[in-house]
Amino acid sequence: MINIKTNSKLIKPGDTFIAIKGLNRDGHDYIESAIENGASTIICEHGNYSVNTVVVPDTYKFLREYLYTNYYDKIKDLKIIGMTGTNGKTTSCYLLYQAFKKLNKKCGYIGTIGFYIDEKVRDLDNTTPEIQDVYEMLLECSENNCEYVVMEVSSHALALGRVDTLSFDYAIFSNLTDDHLDFHKTFEHYTESKKKLFTMVKNSGASIINVDDPNYEKIVNNNSRNLFFGFNNSEYKILGYEYIDYKTHFNVIINGKEEKFITKLLGKYNIHNMMGVILVLNDLKIDIEKIKEIVSEINYPPGRMDTVKHNKSLIIVDYAHTPDAVLNVISCVREYTKGKIYSIIGCGGNREKTKRPLMAKGATDLSDYVIITNDNPRFEDPKEIIKDMTNGLDNTNYEICEDRVEAIHKGIDMLKDNDVLLILGKGHEDYQIIGDVKHHHDDKECVVEYIDKVM
């Protein structure tokens, strides 16, 4: 598709290799490998090689301009919806992806759980891939006659220019809490990175903003058409909600009239996630009764509130891996649980350390009992990660079990009638990263296998 490559392993005879300086690797170190694989041209910032060599001041800028000049015209008719926020990106985007399918409108999805057209095409390494990969997928969507593409847009992607040159028909903001400060260093830089998405909205498009988040005003771009929603005063005000038969019933002011919606998704935070669907479809002039029907039918994405019944108890696997997400999930489950709540949590290695004690405190504050375990330790000592989580923790309603499989077995064994076990942090992931190696591990698979064994 695109004949210029940034990965030397993907080079085929006659391809052009462009050496990009990334966060952890410098493409210049792989030029000889690219030549060995058949690269006929090298684009770099320094050096002279045995094949045609083009030296430019900034290879990333060159790549960005090259992609736009040669390929943007082929994807410009796609209606692209971008979603950003600390939490809720995957759920919101996957809900929209399902909604367009319900409307028989062909749609692509790019995000944490992979790349989808109709069904899953492939897994992705990053929530928002590198700019060349984004272009490749958008071209694939266009070639497959997609009308819409919904895309999770991470703060890393915005800061590193992975969606530069794109224009969005809609941009959606969910929330903003401390996260990724290992990369951004300051909350201000994190906020500014998120805000960038809302400067990329087409004049004909709109920004959809959650006013319940205390930082929402920092995100707003006054040059955009803004649609505000939330429980607080806003154009699209959520009036209230209740749980009936494991469904959420909520009322919203739409087009100046109170409308009632019912969704399979539980929790106040999932009403926020669903509002992106409602406002996009309403802005596209979809009949409100059809929107209600769609809202009632669409489901959680893989690995979000994924439930397994065990005797008269419930086990829930969820991707929640930030302090705010953990609080949201446990608070939601607390509202309808008659028994005890047990939670299993961990924190990733080589990631921001400041959230570790917040995760442990939040989980132990809201759960009856917590098992603290591993979650992708990478190159860190798991004992040190857990020490960071429990340092200064006054609550005593927890135990430590480094082996995640053993922790899950322990959690299941604790369950009695009407209890809930929350297994948080990995969700759809089917691996555990130790060092730089992915070892197979699937929380739900582990649950089902153990239940089959003990039943």
N, C-alpha and C positions, 0 to 999 in steps of 0.2 A: 504493500500500500504506500507507505512513505519510505522513500529510498535513502533517507539520511538517518543514521542510527547513533544513539548515545551509548549503547551497550555493545562492547566489542564481541561478546559471545553470539550476538544476533547477526553479525556481519556475514553477508554472502558475497561471492565474487561480483565485483562491479559496484558495490555499495559505497556510500560516503560515510566516513566516521567523523563525528564531531566530538571533541574532547571538552566535556563540561566539568567544571569544578563543583562538586556537591558538598553536602555537609560532612560526609565521612570519607569520601573518595575523590580523587582527582583523575578525570578521564585521560589526562596526559600520560598517566602511568600505564595506560592500556593501549596506547597507540600501536606499539609493535605487535601486540596480540591481534589487533584489528587488521593490520597489514597481512599477518600470517593467515588470517581467515578470508582474505581476498579484497580488502578495502582498496579501491582505486584512487580515492581522494581522501586527504586528511584536512580537517578544518581545526585549527588550534590557535592558541594565544602565543606560542613560542615554539621554536625548533624547526628543523628541516629534515624531511624524511625521504625514503626511497621511492615514494609514489608522489603524485601531484599534491603539493602542500599549499594550503591557503591559510595565511596568518591574519587573524582579526583581533581587534582590541578586547572584545568581550564575546566569547563563544555563545553564552546564554542569550545575549541580546540578538546575536546573529540567528540563532535557532528560532527564537520567537518570531522575528521578522520573516524568516524563511517560511515558517509554517503558515503565518498569516497571508503572505503574498501568494503562496502556491496552493493553499488548501482551504482558506476561509470561505472562498466563494462557493465551495462544494457543501459547506455545512450551514451557511448563513440563514437558510430557511427553516432550520430546526428551531422549535420553540423551547428554549432552555430555562429550567427552573432551578435556581440554586438555593440551598438551605445551609445556614450556618448557626452556630451556637455551641455552648459547651456540651449540653445534653440534648437529645431529641432528634438529631440529624437523621439517623438511620430510620427510626420509626416514621418520622414525618415524610421522608422521601419514599419509603416503601409503601406507605399508605397512598400517596399520590400516584405512584406507579400502578398500584392495584386499581385505583379509581379510574384512571384513564383506560385501563383494560376493560373495566366494567362498561365504559362508554364506547367500547369498540374503536378506541383511538390508539394507534400503535405507539408504544412508549418505551424508551430505554431508561435504565437506572444505572448510575455509577456511584459506588459507595462502599461502606465498610463490609457488607456481606457479599460484594462482588460486582460483576458487570452482567446486566440482564437485558435481553431483548426477547420478549415473549416468555422465555424461561432463562435460567442462569446460563451464561455463556462461559464465564471463567471467574476464578478467584482473583483478587487484587492484593498487592502487597501493602498499599496505602489507601486510606480513606479517599483521598483525592490523588490520583496518580500524577506522575511527571507530565509536563505539558505535551510532550510528544505522544505519550500514551493516551492522554485525554483527546488529542486530535484524532488519533487512530480510532478510538472508540466512537467518537462523534461521526467520523467518516463511515464507520460500520453501521451506525444507526441510520445515517442518511441512505446508504446503499440498501438497507433493509426496509426503507420506506417509513421510518418512524416520523411521526409528526411532533412528538414531545420527547424531551430528555429531562429527567429529574436527577440532580447531582448533589451529593453531599460536598460541601466546600469547607475544608478545614482551615484553621488559622495558619497552620504550617504552609498549606497550599497558597493562601493569599499572600503571606509574607515572602514566600520563595518564588512567586510569579507563575505558579502552575496553571492558573486560569487566565493569565494575561492574554489580551487580544480578543477574549470572548465577550459577548454581550448577553445579558440575561433578560428574559421576558418578565420573570418574577424572581425576587429575592426574599427569602423568609428568615426572620430572626426568632429564635426560640428563647434563649437565655444566655447569661454570661456569669460564670463563677470562676474562682481561681483554678486554673489548670494549665498545664504545659509551660509553667514558668521556668522549667529547666531550659526550654528553648527561647521563650520570649523575654525572660529575665524580669520584666516588669509587667504589671497588670495593664499599664497604659499602652505598652506596645502590643499586648494581646488584644486589647480593645480596638486599637487602630487597625490591626490586621483584619479583624472581623468587619469593621466598618467599610473596608475597601470594597467588599462585595456590593454594597449598596450604592457605590459610585459607578457601578458597571451595569446598572439597569437601563434598558432602552427607554427612550422618551415615551414610547407607547406602552411601556410596562408599568409595574408597580412593586413597591416594597411592602411586605406584610410583617408587622412588628407587634411583638408581645409586650404590652405596656405593664404587665404585672412584674416584669423584671426591673429591678431598681436601676439598672444601667442602660435602659432602652434609649434614653435621650442621647447617650453618647454614640449610638449606632445610627440614629436617624440622619438621612441625607435630605435636606430641605429642597433639593433640586429634583427629587423624585416624587411621584405620586404615592402617598403613603396610606396604607390601610391599617388602622390600629385595632387590636383586639385584646380582650382580657376581662378578668373579673372587676378590675378597676374601671373607672369611667373611660369609655372609648366608643368609637363609632360602632363597633361590633362587640357589644357588651355581653359577657357570659353571666347569666342571672342566677344560676345555682345548679346543683347536681345532686343525684342520689343513686345508690346502688339497689337494683332490683333483680333478683335471680342472676347474680354474677354478670350483670350488664350495667353500664353507666347511662343514666338518663340525664340530659342537660338541656337547658334552654338558653337561646342566644337571640339577641336583637339582630335581625338580618333585613336589610332594606327597610328599616324603620318598623318592622313587625316582629313580635316574639314568635320564635319557631322552636319546636321541640325535636331533639335528636336522640337516638339511642345507638350506643356502640358496644361492641364486645370488649373493647379495651377498658381497663380499670384504672382509676387514679386521676386525681386532679391534673397531674402533669400530662396525662394522655389526652385530656380535653384540649390542652394547649397544642399538643401535637396534631390533633384532629382539626383544629381551627385552620391550619394551613390548607388542608384539603378543602374545607368548606369555602374559604375566601377565594382560593384560586378558581374553583368551579363556579362560584357565584359571579366572580368577575368575568368569567368566560360566558356568562349568560345561560348557564345550565339551569333548567327548571328546578326550583327549590325542593319539590317533592322527589325528583330524581336524585338530588343531592342527599336527601334524607335516606332514601333507599340504599344508596351506595355506602353512606356512613354506617348503616346497620349491618352491611355485609362484609366489609373489608376487615382483615385480620392483622394481628401482630406480625412483624417480620420474624424470620428465623432467629432463635436465641433470645427473644424478648418475651418475658413472662410465659415461658414455655412450660406447660404444666404436665405433671405425671401424677395420677392418683395412686395411693398406696394404702390399702385397707380403707380406713375412714379418715386418712390424713392426706395432705397435699404437698407435693414437692415442686418447686418452681425454679427453673434455670433462667438466669437473666444476665445480660451483659453489663449491668451497672458496675462501673469501675472508677467513679469519681465520688467524692463525699456527697455532693448534691444528689447524684443519681441513686446512691445507696439510701439516703434519707427518703427520697421520693418513693422508692420501691417498698421499703419496709413500712413507711407511713401508710401507703396505699393498702398493703396487705393487712395492716393492723385494723383498718376500718371494718373489715368483714371477717376477721378470724375470731372464732370462739375459744380456741385453745391457745397453746403457746406458739411463739415464733422462734425458730432456731435459724441462725444465719451462718453461712460459711463465706469468709472473705479472705482476700490476700491483696498484695500490691506488687506491681511489676518492677522488675529490676532495671537499673539504668534509666529511670524516669524520675520525674519530680518527687523529691522526698518530703516536701512540706505537707503534702496531702495525706501522708501515711498515718500520723496520729489522728487526723480528722476522720479518716475512714474507720479506724478502730473505735473511736469515741462514739461516732454516730451509730455504728452498728450495735455496740453494747448498750447505748442509751435506749434504743428503740426495740431491741430484741430481748427475749427472755434469756437466751444463751447464744454464745458465738463461738465458732471454731475458726481460729486464725491459721491460715495455711499458705502454700505457695501459689503464685500466679505469675508465670513467666519471669523467673528470677534473672534470666539472661546472664550477665557476667558478674552479678553481685552474689555475695554469700546470703542464702535464704535466711540464715539466723540473724544477720545484720538488718535485713529488711523487716523482719518481724520485730526485732528490737526497736527499730524506729517507730513501728506502729504502736507498740505497747509502752514506750517510754513516757512516763508521766500519767499513764492511764489509771485513774482511781477506781473505775469499775472492776469488779472481780468476777463477773459472770461470763468468763471465757476460758478457753484452754487453747493450747498451741499444738498443732499436729502438722508438721511440715509436709508429709506425704498427702497430696491432694486426694488421691483415691481413697486412702485410709480415712481421711477427714470426711469424705462423702459417706462412706460406710458407717462411720460413727454417728453422723447426723441422722441417717435413716433409722439406725437402731434406737435413737432417742424418741422417735415419734410415737405419740399416742393419739387416740381419737380426737379429731378436730384440730390437731396441730398442723403447722406449716413449716417446711424446711425451705429456706431460700439459699440457693447456691449461686453466688454473685461473682461477676468479674469476667467470665469467659464467654458465656452465651453461645453464639454460633461457632466459636473457634473450636477446631478439632486438633489442637496441638498445645504443647507446653514447651516454651523456649528456654533451654538451658544452654548457656554459652551462646553460640550463634546457630545451634542446631534445634530444629523443630522435632520434638518427639510426639508421637500420636497420643492425644488425650482428648476425650469428648465428655463433658460433664453429664449430658443427658444419656449418652450411651453407657457411661459408668453407672448411672442410676438404674437404668432398665436392666442391665446385666445383674446387678446386685439384688434387685427385687426378685428377678426370676430365680435367683439362687436361694433366697431365704423363704420364698413362698412355699 
